[in-house]
Amino acid sequence: MPSIKSRQNTGLHIPDPICRPGDEPDFSGLIIPEAGSVPRPNFDAEEQTLRSLPYGLIRTLDDKGEAKGDWQPNASLESLIIALKTMLLNRAFDAAMFAAQRQGKTSFFMKTSGEEALGAVPSLALRKDDMCFPTYRMVGWLLARGYPIIDLINQIYNNAEDPLKGRQLPILYSAREYGFYSLSGNVGSRIGHGVGWAMAKAYRGLDSLAMAVIGEGTTAEGDYHEALTFASVYKAPVILCVTNNQWAISTFSGIAGAEETTFAAQALGYGIPGLRVDGNDTLAVWSVLEWAAKRARAGLGATLIEFFTYRAEGHSTSDDPTKYRPKDEPTIWPLGDPVNRLKQYLTNQSAWDEKRHQEAISQAKLKVKKAAKAAEDIGILGTSKSDIEEMFKHVFEEPDWRIKEQVKEVGI
Ligand SMILES: Cc1ncc(C[n+]2csc(CCOP(=O)(O)OP(=O)(O)O)c2C)c(N)n1
């Protein structure tokens, strides 16, 4: 097996990030257009007229927290406050569950840090009959819709009240009635399901849509390209979203193709619109989702959206990002923090202030603390043991031949 160095000598290009641990973090190569500089086309514009959009970056909030340009969402100040409170709740939840993992109450957890807008905003911007095919960093979708926090924690602790009965890894939630399709540990396996779901809705003449999300690292998998083909060919009412948080565990976005083009520009090859948007800008995220949803509901098919963001903390509780990127990189991310930026905007609108912000943080912490205590009283990792028969139930509606064979093998 040749070493990486000798492979480079043969002329094979192996992408490597600009900075590694010990280097000064550097985002000077990023082109960040002024907020408001990308015009918003009509939602029913011909795809041929939209081909520069994937190479820009749609931004609405400027550095002073003022909203600029055409990409303004049809969202009231009240609903933006709900988005902000949801993000704060998401943060409180993440902090508590990360600590719980370190205390041995669960085996695994993943934080959403820096990407909070991407769970909360779609949940509020899309309809209750739409379906989200999420990634594991979208708990904000459930929090925004009032999913009981205790049930999230029961699932994480895999205790006797776990709504998924221990059949899923912690945080791989499933909540159909909240428009949240079952998460899978096999990344990328759900994006095609989202397209199929959308095709079925259109086939039945309904106007609900699917939002199917994938991480930028996972776009290197075939599932993503198959999903794009079906979405394009059948004009499926689906919003395909790539969350480009720059890192796929220790692998940087260049390994999935970011050195050569943008993820949004992959839409061009499929003949669908591609939008690239500042994922830490709540107003811009809301606005592009509205645009794509209008297009999908008008029968004009799929849109690909790249949410350009940054994973501010480790990939999961099993990861240590200081091993592969500069320690200070998160603090200099040039697109800032989604919570701070929305807070600044709402404060400028006289709809929010520091006192309300601190109160919202305290309320969020208290809510999570109460739910965590109640879940802990039911049980934590390893304290509740299930009946062996239970293992074979709830896998399929009716046990299929595999289940029957396994039951026989166990001898029950
Ligand atoms: C099919 C499959 N391959 C590999 C993994 C291991 N794995 C889990 S998350 C992950 C990185 C995914 O990165 P990205 O798609 O960028 O999403 P992010 O975690 O950054 O949001 C990998 C390789 C997996 N779970 N499933």
PDBQT file of the ligand as one rigid body, heavy atoms in Angstrom, charges set to zero:
ROOT
HETATM    1  C1  LIG A 501     -23.222   4.882   5.360  1.00  0.00    +0.000 C 
HETATM    2  C2  LIG A 501     -22.361   5.418   6.471  1.00  0.00    +0.000 A 
HETATM    3  N1  LIG A 501     -21.054   5.627   6.258  1.00  0.00    +0.000 NA
HETATM    4  C3  LIG A 501     -20.266   6.114   7.248  1.00  0.00    +0.000 A 
HETATM    5  C4  LIG A 501     -20.820   6.401   8.483  1.00  0.00    +0.000 A 
HETATM    6  C5  LIG A 501     -19.935   6.974   9.609  1.00  0.00    +0.000 C 
HETATM    7  N2  LIG A 501     -20.240   8.394   9.734  1.00  0.00    +0.000 N 
HETATM    8  C6  LIG A 501     -21.147   8.853  10.608  1.00  0.00    +0.000 A 
HETATM    9  S1  LIG A 501     -21.354  10.500  10.511  1.00  0.00    +0.000 SA
HETATM   10  C7  LIG A 501     -20.172  10.627   9.322  1.00  0.00    +0.000 A 
HETATM   11  C8  LIG A 501     -19.793  11.963   8.763  1.00  0.00    +0.000 C 
HETATM   12  C9  LIG A 501     -20.915  12.615   8.050  1.00  0.00    +0.000 C 
HETATM   13  O1  LIG A 501     -20.508  13.899   7.680  1.00  0.00    +0.000 OA
HETATM   14  P1  LIG A 501     -21.477  14.905   6.991  1.00  0.00    +0.000 P 
HETATM   15  O2  LIG A 501     -22.299  14.192   5.979  1.00  0.00    +0.000 OA
HETATM   16  O3  LIG A 501     -20.690  16.047   6.504  1.00  0.00    +0.000 OA
HETATM   17  O4  LIG A 501     -22.465  15.336   8.147  1.00  0.00    +0.000 OA
HETATM   18  P2  LIG A 501     -22.154  16.112   9.522  1.00  0.00    +0.000 P 
HETATM   19  O5  LIG A 501     -21.954  15.068  10.574  1.00  0.00    +0.000 OA
HETATM   20  O6  LIG A 501     -20.971  16.957   9.313  1.00  0.00    +0.000 OA
HETATM   21  O7  LIG A 501     -23.383  16.909   9.805  1.00  0.00    +0.000 OA
HETATM   22  C10 LIG A 501     -19.653   9.392   8.999  1.00  0.00    +0.000 A 
HETATM   23  C11 LIG A 501     -18.587   9.149   7.997  1.00  0.00    +0.000 C 
HETATM   24  C12 LIG A 501     -22.198   6.158   8.671  1.00  0.00    +0.000 A 
HETATM   25  N3  LIG A 501     -22.792   6.417   9.823  1.00  0.00    +0.000 N 
HETATM   26  N4  LIG A 501     -22.957   5.695   7.648  1.00  0.00    +0.000 NA
ENDROOT
TORSDOF 0
